[in-house]
Amino acid sequence: MKNRSLWLVVAALAIIAAPLVIPGLGGEFKGADDRGSEAISDARPGYKPWFEPLWKPPSGEVETGLFALQAAIGAGLVGYVIGRRAGQKNVAH
């Protein structure tokens, strides 16, 4: 069991380090929104969006923080539901 855990940690570190070490694997991190906007701009240079956002965060850091908060809330909710269901199965038996 210890050997398997060690290999999982090594694999996780390799996945994290690969884009930073190997050139051409995307050292610059961009989200799907940025890549989608770039693809649209390349395909149709004169394209204008149908609407503008209702609120734009003051900086990229705020936007990233809000995204991380959203992900944390979602992960907490999913973890709660899974834990609750697992607990109900243990009580029922």
DSSP file (Angstrom, degrees, kcal/mol; ACC not computed):
  #  RESIDUE AA STRUCTURE BP1 BP2  ACC     N-H-->O    O-->H-N    N-H-->O    O-->H-N    TCO  KAPPA ALPHA  PHI   PSI    X-CA   Y-CA   Z-CA
    1    1 A M     >        0   0    0      0, 0.0     4,-2.0     0, 0.0     5,-0.2   0.000 360.0 360.0 360.0 -40.2    0.0    0.0    0.0
    2    2 A K  H  >  +     0   0    0      1,-0.2     4,-2.1     2,-0.2     5,-0.1   0.902 360.0  52.7 -62.3 -40.8    2.8    2.4    0.8
    3    3 A N  H  > S+     0   0    0      1,-0.2     4,-2.1     2,-0.2    -1,-0.2   0.889 108.0  50.9 -62.4 -40.6    4.5    1.8   -2.5
    4    4 A R  H  > S+     0   0    0      1,-0.2     4,-2.1     2,-0.2    -1,-0.2   0.912 109.3  50.4 -65.3 -42.9    1.2    2.6   -4.4
    5    5 A S  H  X S+     0   0    0     -4,-2.0     4,-2.2     1,-0.2    -1,-0.2   0.897 108.8  52.7 -62.2 -40.7    0.8    5.9   -2.5
    6    6 A L  H  X S+     0   0    0     -4,-2.1     4,-2.4     1,-0.2    -1,-0.2   0.923 109.4  48.5 -61.5 -44.6    4.4    6.9   -3.3
    7    7 A W  H  X S+     0   0    0     -4,-2.1     4,-2.5     1,-0.2    -1,-0.2   0.864 109.4  52.8 -65.5 -35.6    3.8    6.3   -7.0
    8    8 A L  H  X S+     0   0    0     -4,-2.1     4,-2.3     2,-0.2    -1,-0.2   0.896 110.0  48.1 -66.0 -39.6    0.6    8.3   -6.9
    9    9 A V  H  X S+     0   0    0     -4,-2.2     4,-2.4     2,-0.2    -2,-0.2   0.916 112.1  49.3 -66.0 -42.8    2.4   11.2   -5.3
   10   10 A V  H  X S+     0   0    0     -4,-2.4     4,-2.2     2,-0.2    -2,-0.2   0.914 111.8  49.0 -62.3 -43.3    5.2   11.0   -7.9
   11   11 A A  H  X S+     0   0    0     -4,-2.5     4,-2.2     2,-0.2    -2,-0.2   0.910 110.8  50.4 -63.3 -42.5    2.6   10.9  -10.8
   12   12 A A  H  X S+     0   0    0     -4,-2.3     4,-2.0     1,-0.2    -2,-0.2   0.916 111.2  48.1 -62.5 -43.5    0.8   13.9   -9.3
   13   13 A L  H  X S+     0   0    0     -4,-2.4     4,-2.6     1,-0.2    -1,-0.2   0.882 110.5  52.0 -64.6 -38.0    4.0   15.9   -9.1
   14   14 A A  H  X S+     0   0    0     -4,-2.2     4,-2.1     2,-0.2    -1,-0.2   0.898 109.5  49.5 -65.4 -39.8    5.0   15.0  -12.6
   15   15 A I  H  < S+     0   0    0     -4,-2.2    -2,-0.2     1,-0.2    -1,-0.2   0.892 114.6  45.0 -66.0 -39.0    1.6   16.1  -13.9
   16   16 A I  H  < S+     0   0    0     -4,-2.0     4,-0.4    -5,-0.2    -2,-0.2   0.900 118.4  41.9 -70.8 -40.6    1.9   19.4  -12.1
   17   17 A A  H >X S+     0   0    0     -4,-2.6     4,-1.9     1,-0.2     3,-0.7   0.761  95.0  79.6 -80.8 -25.9    5.6   20.0  -13.1
   18   18 A A  H 3X S+     0   0    0     -4,-2.1     4,-2.5     1,-0.3     3,-0.3   0.896  93.5  46.1 -55.2 -49.7    5.4   19.0  -16.7
   19   19 A P  H 34 S+     0   0    0      0, 0.0    -1,-0.3     0, 0.0     6,-0.2   0.796 115.5  48.5 -65.8 -24.4    3.8   22.2  -18.2
   20   20 A L  H <4 S+     0   0    0     -3,-0.7    -2,-0.2    -4,-0.4    -3,-0.1   0.791 121.3  32.6 -82.8 -27.9    6.3   24.3  -16.2
   21   21 A V  H  < S+     0   0    0     -4,-1.9    -3,-0.2    -3,-0.3    -1,-0.1   0.860 105.4  68.7 -97.9 -43.4    9.4   22.4  -17.2
   22   22 A I  S >< S-     0   0    0     -4,-2.5     3,-1.3    -5,-0.3    -1,-0.1  -0.694  82.5-128.4 -86.6 120.3    8.8   21.1  -20.8
   23   23 A P  T 3  S+     0   0    0      0, 0.0    -3,-0.1     0, 0.0    -2,-0.1  -0.364  89.5  29.6 -66.4 144.3    8.7   23.9  -23.3
   24   24 A G  T 3  S+     0   0    0     -5,-0.1    -2,-0.0    -2,-0.1     0, 0.0   0.377  87.5 102.6  90.8  -4.5    5.7   24.0  -25.6
   25   25 A L  S <  S-     0   0    0     -3,-1.3    -5,-0.1    -6,-0.2    -3,-0.1   0.276 106.2 -82.4 -93.6  12.8    3.2   22.4  -23.1
   26   26 A G        -     0   0    0     -4,-0.1     4,-0.1     3,-0.1    -4,-0.0   0.949  50.9-179.6  91.6  62.7    1.6   25.7  -22.3
   27   27 A G  S    S+     0   0    0      2,-0.1     2,-0.6    -7,-0.1    -1,-0.0   0.757  72.7  73.8 -63.1 -23.4    3.7   27.6  -19.7
   28   28 A E  S    S-     0   0    0     -9,-0.0     2,-0.5     2,-0.0    -1,-0.0  -0.833  82.7-142.3 -94.4 122.5    1.1   30.3  -19.9
   29   29 A F        +     0   0    0     -2,-0.6     2,-0.4     0, 0.0    -2,-0.1  -0.732  27.1 169.7 -90.0 124.9   -2.1   29.3  -18.2
   30   30 A K        -     0   0    0     -2,-0.5     2,-0.1    -4,-0.1    -2,-0.0  -0.971  26.0-127.1-132.3 148.4   -5.3   30.5  -19.9
   31   31 A G     >  -     0   0    0     -2,-0.4     4,-2.1     1,-0.1     5,-0.2  -0.320  33.0-100.7 -86.2 174.4   -8.9   29.6  -19.2
   32   32 A A  H  > S+     0   0    0      1,-0.2     4,-2.6     2,-0.2     5,-0.2   0.834 120.7  58.3 -64.9 -33.4  -11.4   28.4  -21.7
   33   33 A D  H  > S+     0   0    0      2,-0.2     4,-2.4     1,-0.2    -1,-0.2   0.928 107.8  45.6 -62.8 -44.4  -13.0   31.8  -21.9
   34   34 A D  H  > S+     0   0    0      2,-0.2     4,-2.3     1,-0.2    -2,-0.2   0.922 114.8  46.9 -64.9 -44.2   -9.7   33.4  -23.1
   35   35 A R  H  X S+     0   0    0     -4,-2.1     4,-2.3     1,-0.2    -2,-0.2   0.888 112.2  50.8 -66.8 -37.9   -9.0   30.6  -25.6
   36   36 A G  H  X S+     0   0    0     -4,-2.6     4,-2.3     2,-0.2    -1,-0.2   0.916 110.0  49.6 -64.4 -43.2  -12.5   30.8  -26.9
   37   37 A S  H  X S+     0   0    0     -4,-2.4     4,-2.4     1,-0.2    -2,-0.2   0.906 111.5  49.3 -62.0 -41.7  -12.3   34.6  -27.4
   38   38 A E  H  X S+     0   0    0     -4,-2.3     4,-2.3     2,-0.2    -1,-0.2   0.904 109.9  50.7 -64.8 -40.5   -9.0   34.2  -29.2
   39   39 A A  H  X S+     0   0    0     -4,-2.3     4,-2.2     2,-0.2    -2,-0.2   0.896 111.7  47.8 -64.7 -39.9  -10.4   31.5  -31.5
   40   40 A I  H  X S+     0   0    0     -4,-2.3     4,-3.0     2,-0.2    -1,-0.2   0.918 111.2  50.9 -66.6 -42.6  -13.3   33.7  -32.4
   41   41 A S  H  < S+     0   0    0     -4,-2.4    -2,-0.2     1,-0.2    -1,-0.2   0.880 112.2  47.2 -62.4 -37.8  -11.0   36.7  -33.0
   42   42 A D  H  < S+     0   0    0     -4,-2.3    -1,-0.2    -5,-0.2    -2,-0.2   0.900 116.7  42.8 -69.2 -40.4   -8.9   34.5  -35.3
   43   43 A A  H  < S+     0   0    0     -4,-2.2    -2,-0.2     1,-0.3    -3,-0.2   0.893 132.9  16.6 -74.8 -40.6  -11.9   33.1  -37.2
   44   44 A R    ><  -     0   0    0     -4,-3.0     3,-1.9    -5,-0.2    -1,-0.3  -0.792  66.0-172.4-136.4  91.4  -13.8   36.4  -37.6
   45   45 A P  T 3  S+     0   0    0      0, 0.0    -1,-0.1     0, 0.0    -2,-0.1   0.776  85.3  49.1 -57.8 -30.8  -11.7   39.5  -36.9
   46   46 A G  T 3  S+     0   0    0      2,-0.1    -5,-0.1    -5,-0.0     2,-0.1   0.301  79.9 134.7 -92.9  10.4  -14.7   41.9  -37.0
   47   47 A Y    <   -     0   0    0     -3,-1.9    -3,-0.0    -7,-0.2    -7,-0.0  -0.351  36.5-163.7 -66.7 135.3  -16.9   39.9  -34.6
   48   48 A K        -     0   0    0     -2,-0.1    -2,-0.1     2,-0.0    -1,-0.0  -0.977  24.3-112.8-118.9 133.3  -18.7   41.9  -31.9
   49   49 A P        -     0   0    0      0, 0.0     3,-0.1     0, 0.0     0, 0.0  -0.192  18.4-126.9 -60.6 154.4  -20.2   40.2  -28.8
   50   50 A W  S    S+     0   0    0      1,-0.1     2,-0.3     2,-0.0    -2,-0.0   0.822  86.2   2.7 -71.6 -32.1  -24.0   40.2  -28.5
   51   51 A F        -     0   0    0      0, 0.0    -1,-0.1     0, 0.0     3,-0.0  -0.960  68.7-120.3-150.6 165.0  -23.9   41.6  -24.9
   52   52 A E        -     0   0    0     -2,-0.3    -2,-0.0     1,-0.1     0, 0.0  -0.768  42.7 -92.4-105.5 153.8  -21.5   42.9  -22.3
   53   53 A P        -     0   0    0      0, 0.0     3,-0.2     0, 0.0    -1,-0.1  -0.302  26.7-130.5 -62.7 150.0  -21.1   41.4  -18.8
   54   54 A L  S    S+     0   0    0      1,-0.3     2,-0.4    -3,-0.0    -2,-0.0   0.874  92.9  12.4 -68.3 -37.0  -23.2   42.9  -16.1
   55   55 A W        -     0   0    0      2,-0.0    -1,-0.3     0, 0.0     0, 0.0  -0.994  66.6-158.7-143.0 133.5  -20.2   43.3  -13.8
   56   56 A K        -     0   0    0     -2,-0.4     7,-0.0    -3,-0.2     0, 0.0  -0.958  29.3-116.0-113.5 126.3  -16.5   42.9  -14.5
   57   57 A P        -     0   0    0      0, 0.0     6,-0.0     0, 0.0     4,-0.0  -0.237  23.9-120.7 -57.9 147.5  -14.2   42.2  -11.6
   58   58 A P  S    S+     0   0    0      0, 0.0     2,-0.3     0, 0.0     3,-0.0   0.737  88.0   6.8 -65.6 -22.3  -11.6   45.0  -11.0
   59   59 A S  S  > S-     0   0    0      1,-0.1     4,-1.8     0, 0.0     5,-0.1  -0.968  74.4-106.9-152.6 167.3   -8.6   42.7  -11.6
   60   60 A G  H  > S+     0   0    0     -2,-0.3     4,-2.5     1,-0.2     5,-0.2   0.819 116.9  59.0 -65.6 -31.4   -7.7   39.2  -12.7
   61   61 A E  H  > S+     0   0    0      2,-0.2     4,-2.6     1,-0.2    -1,-0.2   0.903 105.4  48.1 -65.5 -40.7   -6.8   38.3   -9.1
   62   62 A V  H  > S+     0   0    0      2,-0.2     4,-2.5     1,-0.2    -1,-0.2   0.915 112.0  49.9 -65.0 -42.2  -10.4   39.0   -7.9
   63   63 A E  H  X S+     0   0    0     -4,-1.8     4,-2.1     2,-0.2    -2,-0.2   0.917 112.3  47.2 -62.0 -43.9  -11.8   37.0  -10.8
   64   64 A T  H  X S+     0   0    0     -4,-2.5     4,-2.6     2,-0.2    -2,-0.2   0.901 111.3  51.7 -64.3 -41.3   -9.5   34.1   -9.9
   65   65 A G  H  X S+     0   0    0     -4,-2.6     4,-2.3     2,-0.2    -2,-0.2   0.902 109.7  48.8 -62.7 -41.8  -10.5   34.4   -6.3
   66   66 A L  H  X S+     0   0    0     -4,-2.5     4,-2.4     2,-0.2    -1,-0.2   0.888 111.4  50.1 -65.0 -39.0  -14.2   34.3   -7.1
   67   67 A F  H  X S+     0   0    0     -4,-2.1     4,-2.4     2,-0.2    -2,-0.2   0.917 110.9  48.9 -64.8 -42.7  -13.7   31.3   -9.3
   68   68 A A  H  X S+     0   0    0     -4,-2.6     4,-2.5     2,-0.2    -2,-0.2   0.891 110.6  51.1 -64.0 -39.3  -11.7   29.5   -6.5
   69   69 A L  H  X S+     0   0    0     -4,-2.3     4,-2.5     2,-0.2    -2,-0.2   0.919 110.0  49.5 -62.6 -44.0  -14.5   30.3   -4.0
   70   70 A Q  H  X S+     0   0    0     -4,-2.4     4,-2.3     1,-0.2    -2,-0.2   0.912 112.0  48.1 -60.8 -43.7  -17.1   28.9   -6.4
   71   71 A A  H  X S+     0   0    0     -4,-2.4     4,-2.7     2,-0.2    -2,-0.2   0.895 111.3  50.5 -65.1 -39.9  -15.1   25.7   -6.8
   72   72 A A  H  X S+     0   0    0     -4,-2.5     4,-2.5     2,-0.2    -2,-0.2   0.908 110.7  48.3 -65.8 -41.9  -14.6   25.4   -3.1
   73   73 A I  H  X S+     0   0    0     -4,-2.5     4,-2.3     2,-0.2    -2,-0.2   0.925 113.6  47.8 -63.5 -44.1  -18.3   25.8   -2.4
   74   74 A G  H  X S+     0   0    0     -4,-2.3     4,-2.5     2,-0.2    -2,-0.2   0.915 112.5  48.0 -62.7 -43.8  -19.1   23.2   -5.1
   75   75 A A  H  X S+     0   0    0     -4,-2.7     4,-2.7     1,-0.2    -1,-0.2   0.893 111.7  50.7 -65.1 -39.2  -16.6   20.7   -3.8
   76   76 A G  H  X S+     0   0    0     -4,-2.5     4,-2.3     2,-0.2    -1,-0.2   0.904 111.0  48.3 -63.4 -41.4  -17.9   21.2   -0.3
   77   77 A L  H  X S+     0   0    0     -4,-2.3     4,-2.4     2,-0.2    -2,-0.2   0.928 113.2  46.4 -65.0 -45.8  -21.4   20.6   -1.4
   78   78 A V  H  X S+     0   0    0     -4,-2.5     4,-2.5     1,-0.2     5,-0.2   0.920 113.5  49.7 -63.2 -43.4  -20.5   17.5   -3.4
   79   79 A G  H  X S+     0   0    0     -4,-2.7     4,-2.6     1,-0.2    -1,-0.2   0.885 110.3  50.9 -62.0 -39.2  -18.4   16.2   -0.4
   80   80 A Y  H  X S+     0   0    0     -4,-2.3     4,-2.8     2,-0.2    -2,-0.2   0.935 111.3  47.1 -63.2 -46.7  -21.3   16.8    2.0
   81   81 A V  H  X S+     0   0    0     -4,-2.4     4,-2.4     2,-0.2     5,-0.2   0.926 114.2  46.9 -63.1 -45.2  -23.8   14.9   -0.2
   82   82 A I  H  X S+     0   0    0     -4,-2.5     4,-2.4     1,-0.2    -1,-0.2   0.930 114.9  46.8 -63.1 -44.9  -21.4   11.9   -0.7
   83   83 A G  H  X S+     0   0    0     -4,-2.6     4,-2.4    -5,-0.2    -2,-0.2   0.889 111.5  51.4 -63.9 -39.6  -20.6   11.8    3.0
   84   84 A R  H  X S+     0   0    0     -4,-2.8     4,-2.1    -5,-0.2    -1,-0.2   0.925 111.7  46.3 -63.7 -44.7  -24.2   12.1    4.0
   85   85 A R  H  X S+     0   0    0     -4,-2.4     4,-1.9     2,-0.2    -2,-0.2   0.897 112.5  50.0 -65.7 -40.1  -25.2    9.2    1.7
   86   86 A A  H  X S+     0   0    0     -4,-2.4     4,-1.7     1,-0.2    -1,-0.2   0.894 110.7  50.5 -65.3 -38.7  -22.3    7.1    2.9
   87   87 A G  H  X S+     0   0    0     -4,-2.4     4,-1.7     1,-0.2    -2,-0.2   0.872 108.0  52.2 -66.1 -37.3  -23.4    7.7    6.5
   88   88 A Q  H  X S+     0   0    0     -4,-2.1     4,-2.0     1,-0.2    -1,-0.2   0.872 107.7  51.9 -67.0 -36.0  -27.0    6.8    5.8
   89   89 A K  H  X S+     0   0    0     -4,-1.9     4,-1.1     1,-0.2    -1,-0.2   0.892 109.3  50.1 -66.8 -38.5  -25.8    3.5    4.3
   90   90 A N  H  < S+     0   0    0     -4,-1.7    -1,-0.2     1,-0.2    -2,-0.2   0.845 112.4  46.7 -69.4 -33.0  -23.8    2.7    7.4
   91   91 A V  H  < S+     0   0    0     -4,-1.7    -1,-0.2     1,-0.2    -2,-0.2   0.856 107.0  58.0 -75.7 -35.6  -26.7    3.4    9.7
   92   92 A A  H  <        0   0    0     -4,-2.0    -1,-0.2     1,-0.3    -2,-0.2   0.800 360.0 360.0 -66.9 -29.2  -29.2    1.4    7.7
   93   93 A H     <        0   0    0     -4,-1.1    -1,-0.3    -5,-0.1    -2,-0.2   0.466 360.0 360.0 -92.5 360.0  -27.2   -1.8    8.0
